Amino acid sequence: MIEIKKLANGTRVIFEHMPVGDIISIGIFVKAGSNYENARNNGISHFIEHMVFKGTESKSAKDIAIMSDRIGGTLNAYTSKDMTCFFIKTTSDNAATALELISDILLHPAFEPKTVENEKRVILEEIAMYEDFPEEQVQEQLEKEMWKGNPLSFPIAGSKQTVMSFTEDTVRNHMNKFYVSANTVISVSGCFDKKAMFHMISRYFEDYTSGNCEASDKGVLAQFRTADVIKTKKIEQAYLSMAFEGCVQDSPERYPFSVLSGILGQSMSSRLFQTVREEKALAYNIGSFNASFQTGGILNIYAGCNPERYDDMMHCIQEIIEDISRNGPEDEEITRARDQIRCSMLLGMETTDSRMISNGRNMLLRGRPVSREEAIEKIDKVTKDDVQSIIDKYIDWNRKAVSVLRPSKKTKKS
């Protein structure tokens, strides 16, 4: 059962008790991500995510690591376009230690100038690493063009130029602005006593800053733009990332979109997999997914293939898209996609950390938790007409954004 409470400073706390043995997962969710940045400070939310682990007023980075290891904990964090999440998973008897640790890194980060400078180099290495992954690069160049002019186009890690501009003051000021009670959710899932847990959270987070910030607003809606971006690199395969306009995160259209994506490319029985890979052997890796954010969304199709077969692969994808646009989905496809999504939800929500993340994320970005029972019920109610409505509204081969990363032409030796 899910229960929601508030600390005295206004921070929302969401609990879900699970009879899974003595395991507990705790997450702190802050509405701070690249969607709330600008061209000058892009990447600062991700930078803060790194910096809080580099030491507090009372602990060094090594102390933090040793303390986490001593309780057998999994202490980590991630940044997305819409939020930053810090989480720890451990045994229930170590809940107080886990809360002391995760509250200290968020409430009392040291942000020493030398550490800030060192971490800049680490982030630059991370950015360079992403550039070595064609799948990441082709997706990033797609987002840059199709959401041009909106913060959704920004890379989460920022750029070399923006990262190098960060100082102790800019990092601390950004954290002070966004890390406030109205912009934060604490999520706890697992085996625990709710009264005792709430008391501990109240004690460890009593000094968390009370207030609002601009991220309480969802931001400016992104205008989807058609695009055709082709770049070359010293690689062997051709990589495709293609998008049609999708829906925002809290739209009821997200459920028909999930079913449509399931039909197109989210399983081995999907149209893209069966036709492009199995029947015509045009690609090894092909599929689809939905990406929904506070200010925009897409239905994405991705693939990697031999560059000599790229044109044939694109023609095949076009035929699949135009067929479903013209003739709609089949009843059996709707049923199969719903069944697959339902099973994936059930299997994916069996752990304390998956429940903790789902509850915290939905509470922060949608204003309320969405139980797996509710989500499954919404999926089960998706009809053929619902999916057809999404297709008619959004899926048009002539209105798409395409990003391609192809091998550089080999120069002949003289």
N, C-alpha and C positions, 0 to 999 in steps of 0.2 A: 504493500500500500504506500502511495506517495503522500507526503505531508510537507507543507510549506510554512515556514516561519520567518520572522524578521528579527535581526539583532537590534539593539537599542539605537545603533547608528543608521539603521535603515537598510543594511545589507540583507538581501534575500538568501534564505537557506532552504534547500530542498532535500528531503530525506526519502530514501526508499530502503526499507528493511528487506533483506533477502536471506532465506535459510540456507546458506551455502557454506556452513562451517565458519571458522573464526577468521574471516577475511573481510577487509574493508578497503574501499577506494574513496579518496577525497579529492575533489577538484575545485579549483578557483577559476572562474570564467569572467573575463573582463572584455567589454566591448571596445577593443582597441586592436585595430588591424590596418592593413594597407588601404582599406576603403575609407578610413578617416584620416588619411595623410594627404600631403600635397607634393608638388614637384620638388620642393626644397628639402622636405624631411622624409621622403619615401624610404621605407625600410626601418624607421625608428622603433616601431612596435616590435618587430622581430629582433632588433638590437637589444631592446630592454629585456626581452625573453631570455636572451643569452646572458646579459649582464647580471641579473639577479642571482645567478648561480655562481658568480665569481667572488662572492664574499659579502658578509653583512658586517654590521658594526661590532659583532661579537664572534663571528666565525669566518675562517678563511674558506676558500673554495675546497681545499682538502678536508677541512672539518665537516663541511656539508656532505661531501662524498662519504666520509667515514661514518657519519651519523646515519645516513641513509642505508649504508651497507650493514650496519650493526642491527638494524631492525628488519633486515632482509627486504628492504623496500625497493620499489620501482619508482624513482623520482625523476620526472621528466616534464617537458612542456612543448607546446607547438603554437605557431601563429598562423592564422588564416587571413583571408581578406576582411572578415567581419569580426574576428575576436582573437584573443590570446587565452590559452588554457594552461594552467599549471596543475599537475596531479601527482598523487602518490598512492601506491597500493602496498598494503602490508597486512600483518595479522591484527586482529581486533585489540589484543592486549597492548599493542604499540600505538594505539590511536593518539594518545596524548603526545608522545614523542613526535609522531608524524605531523600533528597540528602545530606543535612548537616550531618544527623545522620549516614547514611551508609558510607559516605566518611570518617567521623571521626574515625569510628571503624576500617577501613582498613588502613588509612594513619597514624593514631596516636595511636596505641594500647599501653597500659602501660606496659604489660608483667611484672608486679611486681613479684619478687621471691616468696613471700608468696602466691600470687594468683596462680602462676605456681604449687607450691606444693599442694595447695588445689585442683586444677583441676585434678591433677594426680589421686587423690582418687576418684573423680567423674567419670573419664574415667574407672578406674578399676571396679567401680560399674556397669558401662554400659557394659563392657566386660563380667562381671559375669551375668548380666541380659540376654545377648544373649545366654549364656551357658544354661540358663533355658528354651530356646525355641528350641525344637528339630528340627523344620524346618530350623532355622538359622544354627544350629550346623551341620546338615547333609550336607547342602550346602557348608559351609565353609570347611569341611573336603574333599568334592569333589574337590573344587577349589585348595586346597593345594596339592592334588595328581596329578590331570590331567594337571596342569600347573607348576609342580615342576621345580625349576630352573629359573623361570621367575617371575618378580614382580607381574604379574596377580594372582599369587598364594597367595599373602599376604592378610591378613584380613585388611579391611579399618581402623578399630580402633586400629590396632597393637596388641601387646601382653603386658602382665604385665611387662615383663622384659624391653621391649623397651620404654614403657611409663614412667616407673620409672627412666629411664636414661635421660629424657629430662630436660634441664636447660633453664634459661632465654636466654642465649647466643645461644644455639642450635636452639631454637624456632625462635628467631629474625633473625639469619643467614639464616635459611631455608626460612623464609618469604621474606627477602631481595633478595634472589636468584630467587624466583619464582614469586613474586608479582611485575611484571614489565609490561610495556605497550604492548610489542609484545606477551605476554602470557595472555592477559586479554581482555575481551569483556564486554561492558556495554550494556544491553538490556532494552528497554523501550517499553511498550505496554499500550494502553488505550486512554483516552481522554486528549489531551494536544496540545499546540502550539509548533511545531517542532523548530522554531527559538528560542523561549524563553527557551525551554527545553535544547537545545544544548548549549545555552549561560550559563545556570545554571550549567550544567554538566562540562563545560569547567572551570568554576570558582571553583567549589568544588573539581575537580580532577586535577587541574593544577600542583599540587606538586607530583602527582603519578609518580613513578620512570620510566624513559624512558630506554628502552633497551631490549635485548634478553636474553634467558636462554636455558638450555639444553632441557627443555620440549617443545621447538619449534619443536623438532624432535619427531616422534611418538614413539620411543623406539624400542627395539628388539622384533620381532615377537615371540609370544609364540608358543612353540611346543606342540600340543595336545598329551597327553599320555593316553593310556588305563589304567584303574585302577579298583580295586575291593577292596573297603575299607568297613569293617564291624566292628562296635563298639557297645558296649552295655552301657545301662544307666538305671537308675531306672525310667522307663516310662511304659505306658500301651500299646501304639501302636508301630508298626514298621514303620519307615519313610524311604522313598526312594528318592534319587536325582540321576538321570541318565542323562548323556550327550553324544551327538554325536558332532563331530567337526562342527563348524559353520563358518561364515564369519566375517571379520573385519567390522568396522562401516561404512566406506565409500565405501564398495563394492556394485556393482549393484545386487549382489546375495541376498542382504538383503530383497528385495521385494518378490522373489520366496520363500525365507525362511519364511517370514511372512505368506504367503498363506499356506505353508506346515504345519507350526505350528497351523494355524487356523483349518486345516483339522484334525490334530492329537488330539489337546486337549485344544483349547482356547475358546470353547463355549459348550453349552449344547447339540448341535447336533454333536459334534466332535466324532471321532471314539473311543477315550479313554473313554470319558464320557459315551457314549451310551453303549459300550460293557462292560467295566470293572465295572462301577457303576450301570447303569440302568438294563442291561440284566443279568449280573452275580453277582451283589451285592458284589463285592470283595473289594471295597473301598468306603469310603464316599468322600474323597478329592483326586482328581486326575486331572492333566492337563499338559500343556506344555507352554513354552515360549522361545523366542529367547533372547540371551544376546550378544550384539556386542560391542566390545571395540576397541581402537586404534590398539591394537596388537594381538587381537584374538577374537574368538566368539564361541558360542555353541548353539545347540538346546537342551533344557533341558526338561526332563519329571520328574514330581514329584508326589508323592502319599503318603498316610498314610493309614494303614490298621491294622486289627487284625493280630498279628504275626502268628497265626495259619493258616491264609489265604495268607500269603506273597508269598509262592511258587506258589500257584495257580494264584495270581495276576501277578507275574512276567512272568509266562507261557502265560498268556493272553496278556500281553503287547508285549511279543516276537512274538506271532502270528500276532498281529496288525502290528508291524514293518516289519516282514518278508513278510506279504501280500502286504503292500504298496510298499515294495522294489521289489517284484516279479511282481506284477500286475499294479502298479502305481495308481494314484488317478483317481476317476471318474469325468466326466465333471461336473456333478451336484455339487460335492464337491468343485471343483474349484470356481464355480459361487457363491456358498453359503459362502465360506470363504472370497472371495473378497468383497461381499456385507457386511458381518459382520465387516470386517476391515474398509471399507469405512465409515460405520455408526459410528463406534467407533471413528474414526478420527474426523468426523464432530462434534460429541457430546463432544469430549475431547478437542476441540480447540475453545470453545465458550467463554472462560474467558480470562481476561487480563493476569493473571498469567500463564496460560497454553501457551499462545502465546509467552509471554516474555521468558519462559523457553525454548521452542522449538527453537525460533530464536537465543537466546544466545548460547545454547548448540551446535546447528549446525554450527553457525558462528565460535565458538571456536575450535570445533573438526573436522569439515569438510571443513572449510574455506569459507563457504557461507551459507546463510539461505536456508531452504527448505520449501516452502510454502505448506499448506495443499492441495492446488489445484495440485501442482506438485506431491506430494506424492500419492494422490488419483489417478492421471493419471498413475503413475508408477504401482500402484497396479492393476488398471483396465487392464493394458496391459500384466499382467502375464498370460502366457498360460500353458496348460497342459504339453507341452514339456519343458517349463522353470522349472516347478516343478519337472518333471521327471529327468531333468539334475541334479538338486540339490540332489535328492534321489540317483541317480547313483554315484555321486561324494562323498557324505558324509555319507549316511545312511547305515550302515552295522552292524548288530547285533553283529558280532564278533569284531567290533572295536568301543567300547564304554567305558565310564568311569562310574562306579557305586559306589555310597556311600550309606550305609545303617546304620541306628541307630535302634538297637533292644532292647527290654526289657532285663534287667539282669535276669538270671535264679534265681527263688526263691528257697532259701534253706529250706529244710524241718526241722521242729522243732523236736528235739529228745524227 
